[in-house]
Amino acid sequence: METGVILAGGRSTRFGETDKAVAELAGTPMIRRVADRLVDVVGAMVINCRHDQQAAIEAAMASYPLEVTFAFDEEPDLGPMAGIRTGLRAVESEYAVVVACDMPFVEPAFVRHLFDRAADHEAALAQLDDRWFQTTQAVYHAEAMAEACADAIERDERKIIEPLFDLDYVVVDEAELLEHASRETFRNVNTREELERAAVDLSGE
């Protein structure tokens, strides 16, 4: 079965002094909410984070039913492209879904569809409004994308979309997305105010 990769190594500067990955969202650490949404879609979980985050994330992931592996960036603070590279290098399956730790509304049905669309390709990701590529909720061929990210970093590229240009990727447009989920699947939580609004919405589930 395929793998989930959760990106949690960012500094959360807009969130305040605490790490948003383990911030309580309606009584559950946010990263655990993301992992729980993926539990029936993947067979193993990789978490990309900094060494200083490991203890708190391990506590948040206590009793998680899948095997959890930590993948630490050799050099921290290089951004999500480096996190994707490091996380995918720790993956043992051919394909993996990469999801940011601040996307607690990720829709399992859409992730399954991305895995289906990625078959025989090297990436599958959504594009909204004919502009925005959703690179941090996407499925990648683990080896191919890891190498593409490494090459982009070597070229000092910073745009997270850059590695895709070296890959055979397929695009899921908004109409196709809406057959499996709503745009809410990409909703992220970057600030305390967004955390509070998310908690209210989750309380109604």
Residue pairs with C-beta under 8 A, 6 or more apart in sequence:
1 42
1 43
1 44
1 93
2 41
2 42
2 43
2 93
2 94
2 95
2 96
2 97
2 115
2 139
3 42
3 43
3 44
3 45
3 46
3 91
3 92
3 93
3 95
3 96
3 97
3 142
4 35
4 38
4 41
4 42
4 44
4 45
4 46
4 96
4 97
4 99
5 45
5 46
5 47
5 48
5 71
5 84
5 87
5 88
5 90
5 91
5 96
5 97
5 98
5 99
6 31
6 34
6 35
6 45
6 46
6 47
6 48
6 87
6 99
6 100
6 101
7 48
7 80
7 83
7 84
7 87
7 98
7 99
7 100
7 101
7 136
8 21
8 31
8 47
8 48
8 49
8 53
8 57
8 101
9 48
9 49
9 50
9 53
9 73
9 76
9 83
10 80
10 83
11 77
12 18
12 19
12 20
12 21
12 190
14 190
14 191
15 23
15 190
15 191
15 192
15 195
16 192
19 53
19 56
20 30
20 101
20 102
20 189
20 190
20 195
21 29
21 30
21 31
21 49
21 53
21 56
21 57
21 60
21 101
21 102
22 29
22 30
22 31
22 53
22 56
22 57
22 59
22 60
23 29
23 30
23 189
23 195
24 30
25 33
25 104
25 189
25 195
25 198
25 199
25 202
26 198
26 199
26 202
26 203
28 36
29 60
30 101
30 102
30 104
30 189
30 195
31 47
31 57
31 60
31 61
31 101
32 60
32 61
32 64
33 104
34 99
34 100
34 101
34 103
34 104
34 106
35 45
35 61
35 64
35 66
37 104
37 105
37 106
37 107
37 108
38 45
38 97
38 99
38 106
38 108
38 111
39 64
39 65
39 66
40 108
41 97
41 108
41 111
41 112
41 115
42 66
42 96
42 97
43 66
43 93
44 66
44 67
44 68
44 69
44 92
44 93
45 61
45 64
45 66
45 67
45 68
45 69
46 68
46 69
46 70
46 71
46 87
46 90
46 91
46 96
47 57
47 61
47 68
47 69
47 70
47 71
47 87
48 70
48 71
48 72
48 73
48 83
48 84
48 86
48 87
48 90
49 57
49 70
49 72
50 72
50 73
50 76
51 72
54 70
54 72
57 70
61 68
69 90
71 86
71 87
71 89
71 90
72 86
73 82
73 83
73 86
74 86
75 82
78 153
79 158
79 160
80 100
80 135
80 136
80 160
81 149
81 152
81 153
81 157
81 158
81 160
81 162
81 163
82 149
82 153
84 98
84 135
84 136
84 140
84 145
84 146
84 149
84 160
84 163
85 145
85 146
85 149
85 150
85 153
87 96
87 98
88 96
88 98
88 140
88 142
88 143
88 145
88 146
88 149
89 142
89 146
91 142
93 142
94 141
94 142
94 143
95 115
95 118
95 139
95 140
95 141
95 142
96 139
96 140
96 142
97 111
97 114
97 115
97 137
97 138
97 139
97 140
98 135
98 136
98 137
98 138
98 139
98 140
99 106
99 111
99 136
99 137
100 136
100 137
100 188
102 188
102 189
102 190
103 136
103 137
103 185
103 186
103 187
103 188
103 189
104 187
104 189
104 198
104 202
105 184
105 185
105 186
105 187
105 198
106 137
106 185
107 180
107 181
107 182
107 184
107 185
109 180
109 181
110 177
110 180
110 181
110 185
111 137
111 139
112 180
113 172
113 176
113 179
113 180
114 124
114 125
114 126
114 138
114 139
114 172
115 124
115 139
117 124
117 139
117 170
117 172
118 124
118 139
118 140
118 141
118 170
121 141
121 167
121 168
121 169
121 170
122 140
122 141
122 144
122 145
122 167
122 168
122 169
123 138
123 139
123 140
123 141
123 144
123 145
123 164
123 167
123 168
123 169
123 170
124 138
124 139
124 169
124 170
124 171
124 172
125 133
125 134
125 135
125 137
125 138
125 139
125 164
125 169
125 171
125 172
126 133
126 134
126 137
126 138
126 171
126 172
126 173
126 174
126 177
126 186
127 133
127 134
127 171
127 172
127 173
127 174
128 134
128 174
128 177
128 183
128 186
129 174
130 173
133 161
133 164
133 171
134 186
135 160
135 161
135 164
136 160
137 185
137 186
140 167
141 167
144 167
145 163
145 167
148 163
148 164
148 166
148 167
149 163
151 163
151 166
152 162
152 163
152 166
174 183
177 183
177 185
187 198
188 194
189 195
189 198
